[in-house]
């Protein structure tokens, strides 16, 4: 620089340096804005997906809710509401589709006082990329940009009959002298840890109901007589299905125990001992009719796309059912999976 000011060469140098700095700063700012925008898009997509799945989860977890307590002659009894289960004893209908499955569930609805209000039939399905919820004559869109929807079903192993006394035969039971119990003569072989379901029907005299303390079904080890699992109940309960979780047991006994202060007049009309499950689900996309009542969980899988465009660098595809999407395009994608327990499904 001379005393008269900048030379032309110096001016050009300054302009070039300023341009380089401006380009560098602009590139960094663009990257930061793009990253923020992409992150915001992904965050909105994740939040929207969670909200949508929360609606499905709330409905599905109540699939088959069907039992209420009703008063009969001053005594409350467990009652099953007609219309909340199907001929196959389940409370849902599954229809496979591409790109989306359809799920129809049946359940009872209670009012604010806990009394039976109505029966609900709820249907979830995809209409193009809109996820619809239909109840009666009302249909609403609960989410857009859903490109895949699939339901899978966790089935317990059911109806493996271990003991069957549909027509009760007293000669099959031992009643030890001086003990308040009945023991079934046939032994039980459990090859692994399992849940056993006892379905029984009993009637009791009025004296016994008044004098009884409690009753209990037990699975005992043989010959040590140690208790592998048990479940207690009280009269006048009858026609119930009770669960007994038990470990592996190659030589077990079924025992009915009772504690009473007086009369022991009761009758076992029938009972079945079923191998209900092994504590693990067997997942299937379309359960057979004879296994639908054993479905105790539904897995929801949804493939959702962001509403707005957002850059992504993910190259691996994302899939739900028959739908596979390359994620290298201008949108963000999310594969959401949720397992919902439905313990009320199935009428036993």
ABEGO torsion letter per residue (X at the ends): XBAAEBBAAAAAAAAAAAAAAAAAAAAAAAAAAAAAAAAAAAAAAAAAAAAAAAAAAAAAAABGBABBBBBBGGBBBBBBBBGABBAAGBABBBBBBOABBBBBBBBBBBBAAGBBABBBBBBBBBBEABBBBBBEABBBBABBGBABBBBBBBBBBBGBBABBBABBBAAABBBBBGBBBBBBABBBBBABBBBBBBBBBBBBBAAAAAABABBBBBBBBOAAGBBABBBBBBOABBGBBBBBBBBBBABBBBBBBBBBABBABBBBABBBBBBABAGBBBBBABBBAAAAAABABBBBBBBBBBABBBBBABABBBBBEABBBBAABABBBBBBBBBBBBAABEBX
